């Protein structure tokens, strides 16, 4: 290969390695090279406008070009007290520090007091479901877990120091002290929590292996991304090649399915309900073959209310029918804001899904009413895919 061809390929790969797309709160999309980021702005070098700085309050999502990585057949999940999550191939302790071998081959050192839990065989969906239930009900003790008869069995106490080789850890119970071999443990649950004045979340950083960093600060300089987590742990990415997204949308864009909602059943029937992020058959939300991870599916006869606290400017959703749900029939959807009607329209079974945008500035009480257009209400439902409010 000639020198010029080598140079051309090198430049192409270098350009590709930093390619990025930034979506802003005002609906703009900037495509180009991710140049820098700090506490004030994100800089993208575009082909037509050169370097463009977007203030952090206006940034939503910065998508990079990393291809999804293949996960190992087995992995360990380690979650920090701020929600940061790492998929690991192994771990050990060095004094009061947890040493992680993070997929796809990065080593992280985490102070033990910043760790919420360690879960082996986290790729097992049944184990993960059981663990999520345990974690949601955790008390005020450390606990270690063994796997017995395909279930997690745990004992309460306090974790102590690790052994010199980092392969075991002391555990003090009321009546005795144990030395636990890490290789035999299914999970470790630590009584560590975020307390006091918690720093704000600036962005969520996701890499190609679906590791998640909840960052209070993100600084890109010289091609290296340095993150400080909400729990004050420093995480570095020496290059952008394994990064997938920096999500700055927290509190700027909120999905209705993530909000506290109240409901009213106007027909007083148990079959009349609504679902978050699933249709009424508990399957993924689908419109015209497109899967939507977020949204609401509301049965006719339901009134769903959200308190927007006058914090948002715009509501957006895609209204339609999920063809996987039967029967499919026309319904009327009404949106109200503080008692006044914002929009009313009929969603018809044979029509294409329709995007809707509503002005919700200074709105506190936001209400969605679904009623059948004709006939009985049983089985009649509507999908509000990607339903969200933005500032």
N, C-alpha and C positions, 0 to 999 in steps of 0.2 A: 504494500500500500504506500502511495507517495506521501511525502511530507504534508502537502496541501490537503490531501484527503484525510490524513490523520488529524490535522489541525481542525478541519471542518467538523469531523465527528466529535472531537473533543469539545469544541465550542457548542455543538448541538447538545451534547450530553450535559454540559455545564448549565446551559440555558434551561434544559428540561428539568434539571435537578431542583431548580428554585422556582419553577412555574407555579403561579398561585392565582386564585380568584377570590376577591373580596366582595361580599355582599354587604351593603350598608342599610341602615335603618330607613333611609330615604328612598330605597328601591334601586339605587345605583349598583352597577356591577363593574368592578375594576379587574382587568386581567393583565398579568404581566409577571415581573420578577419580584419576589418578596425580598425587600432590601433591608428593612429594619423595623423594630418595634421597641417601644418603651412605655413609660407611664402616661405619655401624652398622646401618642399617635402611632399609626401603622403606615409605613411607606411602601407603596407599590410602584415599580418602574414600568410604565406602560409604553407601548410602541408609538402611540400618537401624542401623548401628553407629557412624556418623560416621568419624573418622579412625582407622585401624587401622595400627599400626606392626608390621612383620614383621622380626625380626632377619635379617640377611643369611645366616647359616648355615642358616636355615629356608627361604629363598627358592629356587625352582626356575626358573620362567619367568614373565616379565612380558610379556604380549602386548598390543600397542597396536592402534589401529584403522586404521593406514595401509593403503590399497589398494595392491596390487602395481603398480609403475610399468612402463610399456612401455619396453623397452630399445631403444636406437638400433640401426640395422642393423649398424653397425660400432662397435667400442669397443676401448679399450686397457686392459689389466689391469696394475695396479701393486701388487705385494705387498711389505709391509714384513718386516723380519727376524723379527718376532713372529707372522707369519701374517695380520696385518690386510690386507685386500684391497679395492682401490678400482677401480671400473669408470669409465673416463675417456673423454672425447671428444677431449682433446688434452693435451699436456704440454710443458713447456719448462724450461730451467735458468736460474737467476739465481745466479751464483757457485757455491757448493756447496749450493744449495737447489733442490729439485725443485718446480716449480709445476704443480699438477694442476687440470684442469677436470673435476670429478667429476660423474657423472650423479646427479641430474637438473639440475645447474646450480650446484654449490657449488665454491668454490675452496679447495684445501688446499695448504699449504706444508710440505714434508717435507725435513729434512736428508738429504743424499745418503748419509751413512753409515748411515742407518736403512732404506735401500731394498735389497730382495733382488733384484728384477727388474722390468723393464718389458717387456710383451709386446703388440705391435700385433696387430690382427685376432684378438683373443682370443675373439670369438664363433664362430670356426671350430672345430668339434669335433675335426677331424683335426689341426689345428695345436695345439690345446690338449693333445691326447693326446701328441703328439710332444714338446711343451714340458715336460709333466709328467715324462716319462722323462728328458729332458736335465737338468732341475732336480734330480731325485732323485739324479743321478750327478755333480753339479757338483764341481769340484776346488777349488783354492785360488787361482785367478786370476780377474780380471775377463774377460768375453768379450762381444764384440758379434756379432750374427747378421744375415745377409742371407738372403733367401728365393730359392733357386735350384732350378729344376725342381720346384717345389712342396715343397721340403724346406728345413730350416733348416741353414745353413752358417755355422760360427762360427770366430773367431780369438781367441786368448788374449793378454792384455796387462794394462794398467792404465789405467783412466779417469783423465783429468786434469781441467782446468778447462773450463768451458763458455765459449763465445764471448760477446761483449758483448750480442748480440741474443738469446742463449739458444737459438738454433736449431741449434747444432752443439756437439760436445764433443771434446776432445783425447783421443787414445788412444795410449799408448806401448807399442810392441812391442820385442822384443829388439834389432832392427836398424833400426827406423824409427819415426817419429811420424806419426800420421794425424789429420786433422781430419774427424770423422764428422758428416755431416748427419743430424739426427734423423729427418727425413722419409723417408730411404732405409733406415732400420734396421728389421728385423723384431723384434729383441729386444735388450735390454741385460741382462746378468747381472753382478751386483756380488758381489765377494768380501767381503760383510758378513755377520756372524753375531752372534747373541746369545751373549755370553761372560760369564764371571764368575758372580756371585751373581744369578740371574735373578729378578726380582720375580714374585710369584704372579699368575695370572690370576683376576680377581674375576668377570668376566662377559664374554660375547660379545654385541656389539650389532649388530643387523642392521636395515638400513633398507629402505624400499620398493623400492629399486633393487638390493637384494641386496649392497650394500656391507657389509663386515664389519670390525668393530673389536674387536681382542683387548685388553680393558681391564684395567688394574691398579687403576683407580679410576673410579667413575662418580658424578657429583654433579649432581642436578637442583635448581635453585634459580631461582625467578622464571620458570619455564617454559623455561629454557635448560638443556640437558644438556651438561655438560663432561666429557670423557673423557680419561684419561691412559692411553696404551697401555703394554703391557708393555715396549716398547722406548723409553718416555719421550718420546712424541710427543703433543702436546695436540690433540684434535679436538673441535670444538664444533658442536652442533646448536642453532640459535637458537630452534627450536620443536620440539614433539613430532609435528607433522603428518606428517612423512616417515619416522617411526620405526615399525618393525614389531615388534621383540622385543628384550628384554634377557634373555639366557639366563645364569642364575646356577647352572646344574646341574653345571658342571664338577667332577668328582671326587665329587659327591654322587650323581649317577645316571650309570652307565656301561653302555653297551650291550655285550653279550657279543661282538658282531661287531667291536668296536673293541679288544678285549682280546687279549693273547697267549694263544693256545689251542694245546694239544697234542692229537693225535689218535691213535687206535689202530684199525686195520682188522682186525676179528676174523675176517673171511672171507678176508683176503689176496687181494682181487679189486680190480682197477684201477677197476671200475665203482662200487665202494663208496666214497663220499666225502661231504664236506659243503661248503656254500657260505655265504659271508657276504653279506648284503644282496641276494642274488639267489637264485632257485630253481636247481635243478640243470640247467636249460636256459639259465641265464644271463639270465633275464628277471626283471622286477620281482616281488617277493613280493606275492601276492594271496590274500586269504581272503574269501569271500562278496562279491566285487566291490570290496573295500576294499584299496587299495594301502598297503603298509607299507614305508617307506624303509629300516628297520633290522630285522634278524632273522637267524636261522640256518635253513637247510634241511638236514636230516641224513638220509642214506640208512641204511636198516636195515643193521646190521652194523658201525656206527661207534660209537666211544666218544670223546666230546669232553670235554676237561678244562680247567678254568680255575682259576688260583690267585687266590683272593679275599683272601688275606693277612689274614683275620680283620678286614677293614675295613668290611664291609657288613652290613646288617640284613635285607634283603628281596630276594627274586628274584621277578620277574614276567615272564610271557610269555602269549601266546595260542597254544594248540595247535590245529592243524588240518591239513587237506589243501588243497593248491593245486589247484584244478580244471583248471588248464592243464597239469598234469603227468600223464602216464599211464605205467603203470597206477596207478589209485588203489585202495589196499587197506589193511586194518587193520594197525596196528603197535602195539607196546607201548613205552612210554617210561618209563624209570626214572631218577630223580634221586638221586644219592648225595652225602653231605657227610662228608668225612673218614672214609670207609669205611662209614658207616651210611646206610641207605635212608631218604630223606625222603619219597618219593612214587613210586608205580608205578601206571600206568593205561593203558588201551587207548584209542587214538585211532581212531575208526571213520569210514569214508569217508562215510557218509550222515548223520552227526551234525554239528550246528553246531559251529564252533570254540569251544573252552572256555578261559576265562581261568584262569590258575593263579598262586597266590601262595605262596611258600615262605619259611620262616624260616631265614635263613642267618647268624644272629648267631654270631660267633666261628669261622665256617667258613673253613678254609684251602683244602682241595682240594674243588672242586665238579665233579661228574662227571655227564654226560648219556649214557645208553645207549639205543640204539634197536634193537629186535629185531622181526622179523616175527611177527605173531600166529599165522600158519599158513602152510604152503607155502614156496615159494621166496622168497629175499630180494631178488632182482634187481628193480629198479624201485620197490621199496617205500621210501617216504620220509615224513618228517613236517616240518611247518613250525612253527618257534617264532618267531612274529611279535612284534616289539617286545620281544625278550628283553633284560632289563636287570637290574642290581642297584642298590640304593640304600642310602645311609647312614642 
